[in-house]
Amino acid sequence: MGAQVLNNKLNPNYEPDCLNLIQFEAIVRRLDLNFELAKYFAAKANAIVVSLPAVPESDMALLDDFMNIARELGETSQRFQAGFADGVITQAEYLQISKEVHDTVAALLQFEQSVARVVR
């Protein structure tokens, strides 16, 4: 698809050649924008998008994933307690807390995927 054709498809005043869903998906795939687009629409829905990690293949890895939840939650708790010790959370402290929260959510999702692997 050339630049002029793409411009025509994105031009709301040029209805004969509007972008269709198949073409839109091809553009998103070619530009590798699936994750960014998912985050954009999730934000509009007051939601978040988390990349799912690869699922480990061993039972010991399943136990490690379970224990990782407690470790990540502990780190989140430490960041929150340190940030809120003076009764005020600064922007920098919030960013650290937010990162830990995301790490905790990722650990939970990792565990969920690991459990799903062993379901019979």
N, C-alpha and C positions, 0 to 999 in steps of 0.2 A: 504494500500500500504506500503510494507516494505521499509526499508532504501535502500537495494540493488536494488530493483525495481525502486525506485525513482532515484537513482544514474544512473541506466541504461537509464532512460528516459531523464535525463539531459545531458547525454554523447553524444556529437555530432558525435562521431565515432561509435556509436552503433545504427544504423538506424532501425533495425527490431522492436525496441520497443520505438520509440520516443514519447514524451509527446504530447497528443492531446489537443484540446481546452477544452473539457469537463473535462478532468483530471486536466488541469491547473486551471480551475475555481473551481473545488472541493478543490484543495490545497489552493488556495487563500481564499476561504470561510472558510475552516477549521482553517486556521491560522489567520483569521480576518484581512486580508491585503487589503481589497477593497479600503479603503480611502487612505492608504499609496501608493498603486499602482496607484490610480487615480492622486494623487499629483505628483508622479514620471513621469507619461506620460504627464500630463498637463505641467510640467516644460519643457519637451522636445519640447512641442508645443508652448512655451512662453505664457502659460496660467496659470490660477490659479483654484483651486478647493475650494469651500466653502460649508460646511455642511449646509443644509437647516434646520432651526429650525422648531419646531412644530408650527402649525397654530392655533392661538387662536380661540375660538368659539363664542365670543361675538362681537357686533358692537363697544362697547367701546374699546375693545382690538384692533380693526382695527384702530380706531382713535389714540390710544396710539402708535401703530406701525408707523403711519404717523408722529406723533410728535417726535418720537424717531429718525427719519431721521435727522431732524433739529438739535437735541441735539448732535448726533454723528458727524455731519458735523461741528458743532461749536467746538467740542472738537478737531477734526482734524485740524481745522483752528488755534486754540490756540496753539497746539503743533508745527505746522509749523511756525507760527509767532515767537514763543519763540525760536525755533531752528535756524531760519534764521535771527534773530535780529542783529547778529554780521556779517552777510554775509557769514558765514561758517556753514555747518551742519556736526556735528560730527557723528561718527558711533552710539554712544548711542542715540543721538537725532534722527537719521534716524530710529533706531529700534522703538522708541516711536511713531514717525510719521507713520511708517509702520503699527504698531498695530492699531492706530486710523483709518487709511485708511481701514484696514480689518474690523474693527468694523462698519465703515460707510457702506461698501459694504454689510456686513451681515444685517444691518438694512434695507437697500434697498431691499434685497432679502426677508427678513421677510415681509416687507410691500407688496411686489409683491405677495407672497403666500397668505397673508391675503385677498388681493383684489380678487385673483383668487377664493377664497372660496365663495365669495358672488356673483360671476358672474352667471347670469341666462340665 
